[in-house]
Amino acid sequence: MKITTENREFKMRAWDFEKDHEDVIKLLDIVFEKELKSKGLNVKVVFDEFKSILPLMKFLGIFSKNFKHTLDGFVFENKEGEIVASVNISYSLFYWEVAMVATHPDYRRQGLARQLVTAAINHAKELGAKLCVLEVLDINEPAYKLYRNLGFVHYDSLTRQKLEFGKLSAVPPINIPEGYELREFARDKKSNQARYDLDLRVTPDDVQVFHPVDRKKYFKPLLIRMVRPLAKLLLKMKRFDWLIYHGENLVGDVAVYPSRKEGSPHRIYLMIDPTHSEILSEPLLSHCLVILRQNTTNEENTIIEFRTSETNQLGTTRKYGFVDVETMHLLGLKVEE
C-alpha cells in the first residue's frame, strides 16, 4: 500500500521480525527514549530475547495460533526504504494486543499511525478477533484522541513505578501477619481456580463489563503448559511465586522476577484481595523486595504496576521509595462480527 502526503511517499507492508527488528529497535529508541530511560529498559534486550526463542515459536506456530501471531505487525517505509512508523499486533489466548505504535518525529501528523492501527485491527479481525486492547500514556493526548476516534473505549488505568537498585538494601523484613500463611506456588487445578476467583474479586465491576477476566488466563492449553519450562530455560528466567492464604481462602498471589541481564529491570507482581489489602500490602511488598535483594546482583531498577485505583498498594510502594514512572490508560475495541 502506497500513500503520498505533503509530497512524501510512503509504503505500508507487513513487518518481518528477522529482517526488520534492528530498524524497528532504532525507531522505538527514538520515539520512546524518555519512557525507556525512566524505567531502565533496553528495547534491544527485549528483541534479543524474542530472537533466542524465535525458532521454537515458529515450530509451535504450526500447531497454535497463540505462537503463530505473536510477532505480527506492519511498518511504513519512506521512499528511501527507511522504516518511519510501526505497529505490532499479537494474539494472547483471549484477546489481541496492539503495541509498539511508533512514528518517527519527522513524519508525524501525516496519518501514518491511524493507518497502521487500522491495518492491525483489520488483520486481527480477519483472524477471528473479538477484542483488541492497547495501552497509551496518560499524557499522550494526540494518541489517546486517535484511539478514541477509532472506537476504542477507555476501561482501566495502570500506574507503573520503579525502585532504584541501591534502595533495596534499606528494605526491612516484615513478618506476615498472624492468621495468614505464605505458601510456595503450586500450579494445579485447585490453585488455578482459586487464583481465577481471586482475580474476579480484585477486578472492578466496570472493568469486568468491558474486559472480563477469562478462565484461559489460569487454565492454559496443554501446548502452552508443556512449552513453558522450555521457554524459561531458553530465556534463563528465574521466578519466585507464593500464594497467601487466610485460613483456606486464597487472598493474595505474588511473584518476583529477577533481572536476567543489563537493560532488563527486576519485576514484582502483586494481586491482593481488596478486603485484605490494607493489612497485607506492606508485609508482602517487603517480602518480595527482601527475596529480590537475596537473589540478584544485577543493579537494575525494580518495576511494579498497579491498577491506579488501588490506593492501599500505591501508598505502600511510595512509602518504600518507589516513584511513579508512568500512568497508562487501557483502551479496548470490541471487534464486530
KEVO-661270 format. One record per residue (C-alpha): x, z, y; residue number from 1. Coordinates in steps of 0.5 Angstrom, whole numbers, padded with zeros to 4 digits. Layout:
N
PALUM    px    pz    py   n
PALUM     X     Z     Y NUM
...
***
This chain:
337
PALUM    px    pz    py   n
PALUM  0000  0000  0000   1
PALUM  0003 -0002  0007   2
PALUM  0001  0000  0014   3
PALUM  0003 -0001  0021   4
PALUM  0002  0004  0026   5
PALUM  0006  0003  0033   6
PALUM  0010 -0003  0031   7
PALUM  0012  0001  0025   8
PALUM  0011 -0001  0018   9
PALUM  0010  0004  0012  10
PALUM  0009  0003  0005  11
PALUM  0006  0008  0000  12
PALUM  0008  0009 -0007  13
PALUM  0008  0014 -0013  14
PALUM  0014  0018 -0013  15
PALUM  0019  0018 -0018  16
PALUM  0022  0025 -0019  17
PALUM  0028  0023 -0022  18
PALUM  0029  0017 -0017  19
PALUM  0026  0021 -0011  20
PALUM  0028  0028 -0012  21
PALUM  0034  0028 -0007  22
PALUM  0031  0024 -0002  23
PALUM  0025  0029 -0002  24
PALUM  0029  0035 -0002  25
PALUM  0032  0033  0005  26
PALUM  0026  0031  0007  27
PALUM  0023  0038  0005  28
PALUM  0029  0042  0008  29
PALUM  0028  0039  0015  30
PALUM  0020  0040  0015  31
PALUM  0020  0047  0012  32
PALUM  0027  0049  0015  33
PALUM  0025  0055  0018  34
PALUM  0020  0058  0013  35
PALUM  0025  0056  0007  36
PALUM  0031  0060  0011  37
PALUM  0026  0066  0012  38
PALUM  0025  0067  0005  39
PALUM  0032  0065  0003  40
PALUM  0029  0060 -0002  41
PALUM  0033  0053 -0003  42
PALUM  0029  0047 -0005  43
PALUM  0035  0044 -0009  44
PALUM  0035  0050 -0014  45
PALUM  0027  0049 -0015  46
PALUM  0028  0042 -0016  47
PALUM  0034  0043 -0021  48
PALUM  0030  0048 -0025  49
PALUM  0025  0042 -0026  50
PALUM  0031  0037 -0028  51
PALUM  0033  0042 -0033  52
PALUM  0026  0042 -0037  53
PALUM  0024  0035 -0035  54
PALUM  0026  0032 -0042  55
PALUM  0021  0038 -0045  56
PALUM  0016  0037 -0040  57
PALUM  0016  0029 -0042  58
PALUM  0015  0030 -0049  59
PALUM  0010  0036 -0048  60
PALUM  0006  0031 -0043  61
PALUM  0005  0026 -0049  62
PALUM  0000  0032 -0052  63
PALUM -0002  0036 -0046  64
PALUM -0005  0034 -0039  65
PALUM -0002  0040 -0036  66
PALUM  0005  0038 -0037  67
PALUM  0004  0030 -0036  68
PALUM  0001  0031 -0029  69
PALUM  0006  0037 -0026  70
PALUM  0010  0032 -0022  71
PALUM  0005  0027 -0020  72
PALUM  0005  0025 -0012  73
PALUM  0006  0020 -0007  74
PALUM  0011  0018 -0002  75
PALUM  0011  0014  0005  76
PALUM  0018  0010  0006  77
PALUM  0019  0006  0012  78
PALUM  0022 -0001  0013  79
PALUM  0029  0001  0011  80
PALUM  0027  0005  0005  81
PALUM  0027  0012  0007  82
PALUM  0022  0017  0005  83
PALUM  0019  0020  0011  84
PALUM  0013  0023  0008  85
PALUM  0011  0026  0001  86
PALUM  0006  0030 -0003  87
PALUM  0005  0033 -0010  88
PALUM -0001  0033 -0014  89
PALUM  0000  0038 -0020  90
PALUM -0005  0040 -0026  91
PALUM -0006  0047 -0027  92
PALUM -0010  0048 -0033  93
PALUM -0017  0049 -0029  94
PALUM -0015  0046 -0022  95
PALUM -0011  0041 -0019  96
PALUM -0006  0043 -0013  97
PALUM -0004  0039 -0007  98
PALUM  0003  0041 -0005  99
PALUM  0010  0039 -0001 100
PALUM  0005  0036  0004 101
PALUM  0011  0034  0009 102
PALUM  0012  0029  0014 103
PALUM  0019  0028  0018 104
PALUM  0018  0030  0025 105
PALUM  0020  0023  0028 106
PALUM  0014  0020  0024 107
PALUM  0008  0025  0026 108
PALUM  0002  0023  0029 109
PALUM  0001  0017  0025 110
PALUM -0004  0019  0020 111
PALUM  0001  0019  0014 112
PALUM -0001  0026  0012 113
PALUM -0008  0024  0012 114
PALUM -0007  0018  0007 115
PALUM -0002  0022  0003 116
PALUM -0007  0028  0002 117
PALUM -0013  0023  0001 118
PALUM -0009  0019 -0005 119
PALUM -0007  0025 -0008 120
PALUM -0015  0027 -0008 121
PALUM -0017  0021 -0011 122
PALUM -0011  0021 -0016 123
PALUM -0014  0028 -0019 124
PALUM -0021  0025 -0018 125
PALUM -0019  0019 -0023 126
PALUM -0016  0024 -0028 127
PALUM -0023  0029 -0028 128
PALUM -0021  0034 -0023 129
PALUM -0027  0039 -0021 130
PALUM -0023  0043 -0016 131
PALUM -0017  0041 -0011 132
PALUM -0013  0047 -0008 133
PALUM -0007  0048 -0003 134
PALUM -0004  0053  0002 135
PALUM -0003  0052  0009 136
PALUM  0001  0056  0014 137
PALUM -0004  0060  0019 138
PALUM  0000  0058  0025 139
PALUM  0000  0050  0023 140
PALUM -0007  0049  0027 141
PALUM -0006  0041  0026 142
PALUM -0005  0041  0019 143
PALUM -0011  0046  0018 144
PALUM -0015  0042  0022 145
PALUM -0013  0036  0018 146
PALUM -0015  0039  0011 147
PALUM -0022  0042  0014 148
PALUM -0024  0035  0016 149
PALUM -0022  0032  0009 150
PALUM -0027  0037  0007 151
PALUM -0023  0043  0005 152
PALUM -0026  0050  0005 153
PALUM -0022  0056  0007 154
PALUM -0024  0061  0002 155
PALUM -0018  0066  0002 156
PALUM -0011  0068  0005 157
PALUM -0005  0071  0003 158
PALUM  0001  0075  0006 159
PALUM  0008  0074  0004 160
PALUM  0013  0079  0005 161
PALUM  0021  0080  0004 162
PALUM  0025  0086  0003 163
PALUM  0033  0084  0004 164
PALUM  0037  0086 -0002 165
PALUM  0041  0091  0002 166
PALUM  0035  0096  0003 167
PALUM  0034  0096 -0005 168
PALUM  0039  0102 -0005 169
PALUM  0034  0106 -0001 170
PALUM  0028  0106 -0005 171
PALUM  0027  0113 -0008 172
PALUM  0024  0113 -0015 173
PALUM  0017  0116 -0015 174
PALUM  0013  0118 -0021 175
PALUM  0007  0115 -0024 176
PALUM  0001  0120 -0022 177
PALUM -0002  0125 -0027 178
PALUM -0007  0121 -0031 179
PALUM -0004  0114 -0031 180
PALUM  0000  0111 -0036 181
PALUM  0005  0105 -0036 182
PALUM  0006  0101 -0042 183
PALUM  0010  0095 -0043 184
PALUM  0006  0089 -0043 185
PALUM  0003  0086 -0050 186
PALUM  0001  0079 -0050 187
PALUM -0005  0080 -0055 188
PALUM -0013  0078 -0054 189
PALUM -0015  0085 -0052 190
PALUM -0010  0086 -0047 191
PALUM -0011  0079 -0044 192
PALUM -0019  0080 -0044 193
PALUM -0017  0087 -0040 194
PALUM -0013  0083 -0035 195
PALUM -0018  0078 -0034 196
PALUM -0023  0083 -0033 197
PALUM -0018  0087 -0028 198
PALUM -0018  0080 -0024 199
PALUM -0025  0080 -0024 200
PALUM -0025  0086 -0021 201
PALUM -0020  0085 -0016 202
PALUM -0022  0078 -0013 203
PALUM -0027  0079 -0008 204
PALUM -0034  0076 -0009 205
PALUM -0034  0071 -0003 206
PALUM -0027  0068 -0007 207
PALUM -0031  0068 -0013 208
PALUM -0036  0064 -0011 209
PALUM -0032  0058 -0009 210
PALUM -0026  0059 -0014 211
PALUM -0028  0064 -0019 212
PALUM -0023  0067 -0024 213
PALUM -0022  0062 -0030 214
PALUM -0021  0065 -0037 215
PALUM -0016  0060 -0038 216
PALUM -0011  0064 -0034 217
PALUM -0011  0069 -0039 218
PALUM -0013  0065 -0045 219
PALUM -0008  0059 -0045 220
PALUM -0008  0053 -0050 221
PALUM -0004  0054 -0056 222
PALUM  0001  0049 -0054 223
PALUM  0003  0053 -0047 224
PALUM  0004  0059 -0051 225
PALUM  0008  0056 -0056 226
PALUM  0013  0053 -0051 227
PALUM  0013  0059 -0046 228
PALUM  0019  0062 -0050 229
PALUM  0023  0056 -0050 230
PALUM  0022  0055 -0042 231
PALUM  0024  0062 -0041 232
PALUM  0030  0060 -0045 233
PALUM  0032  0054 -0041 234
PALUM  0031  0057 -0035 235
PALUM  0034  0063 -0036 236
PALUM  0028  0067 -0034 237
PALUM  0028  0075 -0034 238
PALUM  0022  0078 -0033 239
PALUM  0019  0086 -0034 240
PALUM  0012  0087 -0035 241
PALUM  0008  0093 -0035 242
PALUM  0000  0095 -0036 243
PALUM -0002  0101 -0032 244
PALUM -0008  0105 -0036 245
PALUM -0012  0110 -0033 246
PALUM -0015  0113 -0040 247
PALUM -0016  0107 -0044 248
PALUM -0018  0103 -0038 249
PALUM -0013  0098 -0035 250
PALUM -0013  0099 -0028 251
PALUM -0006  0095 -0026 252
PALUM -0002  0089 -0028 253
PALUM  0005  0089 -0025 254
PALUM  0011  0085 -0026 255
PALUM  0019  0084 -0024 256
PALUM  0022  0077 -0024 257
PALUM  0030  0078 -0022 258
PALUM  0033  0072 -0019 259
PALUM  0036  0067 -0023 260
PALUM  0041  0064 -0018 261
PALUM  0043  0064 -0011 262
PALUM  0037  0061 -0007 263
PALUM  0032  0064 -0012 264
PALUM  0029  0070 -0009 265
PALUM  0027  0076 -0013 266
PALUM  0019  0077 -0014 267
PALUM  0015  0082 -0015 268
PALUM  0007  0081 -0018 269
PALUM  0002  0087 -0017 270
PALUM -0005  0087 -0019 271
PALUM -0009  0094 -0018 272
PALUM -0016  0096 -0019 273
PALUM -0019  0097 -0012 274
PALUM -0021  0104 -0014 275
PALUM -0014  0106 -0016 276
PALUM -0010  0102 -0010 277
PALUM -0009  0108 -0006 278
PALUM -0006  0112 -0011 279
PALUM -0002  0107 -0015 280
PALUM  0001  0102 -0009 281
PALUM  0007  0107 -0007 282
PALUM  0009  0109 -0014 283
PALUM  0008  0102 -0017 284
PALUM  0012  0099 -0012 285
PALUM  0017  0104 -0012 286
PALUM  0018  0103 -0020 287
PALUM  0018  0095 -0019 288
PALUM  0024  0096 -0014 289
PALUM  0028  0101 -0018 290
PALUM  0028  0097 -0024 291
PALUM  0030  0091 -0020 292
PALUM  0036  0095 -0017 293
PALUM  0038  0097 -0024 294
PALUM  0037  0090 -0027 295
PALUM  0040  0085 -0022 296
PALUM  0047  0084 -0018 297
PALUM  0044  0077 -0014 298
PALUM  0044  0079 -0007 299
PALUM  0037  0075 -0006 300
PALUM  0031  0077 -0002 301
PALUM  0025  0080 -0006 302
PALUM  0019  0077 -0004 303
PALUM  0012  0080 -0005 304
PALUM  0005  0077 -0004 305
PALUM -0002  0080 -0003 306
PALUM -0009  0078 -0001 307
PALUM -0009  0079  0006 308
PALUM -0015  0084  0006 309
PALUM -0011  0088  0001 310
PALUM -0009  0093  0007 311
PALUM -0007  0099  0002 312
PALUM -0002  0095 -0001 313
PALUM  0000  0091  0005 314
PALUM  0001  0098  0008 315
PALUM  0005  0101  0003 316
PALUM  0010  0095  0003 317
PALUM  0011  0095  0010 318
PALUM  0013  0103  0009 319
PALUM  0018  0101  0004 320
PALUM  0022  0096  0009 321
PALUM  0018  0089  0007 322
PALUM  0017  0085  0013 323
PALUM  0012  0079  0014 324
PALUM  0014  0072  0013 325
PALUM  0008  0068  0013 326
PALUM  0001  0068  0012 327
PALUM -0002  0062  0008 328
PALUM -0009  0060  0008 329
PALUM -0012  0058  0002 330
PALUM -0016  0052  0002 331
PALUM -0020  0048 -0003 332
PALUM -0024  0042 -0004 333
PALUM -0030  0041 -0010 334
PALUM -0029  0034 -0012 335
PALUM -0035  0031 -0013 336
PALUM -0037  0028 -0020 337
***
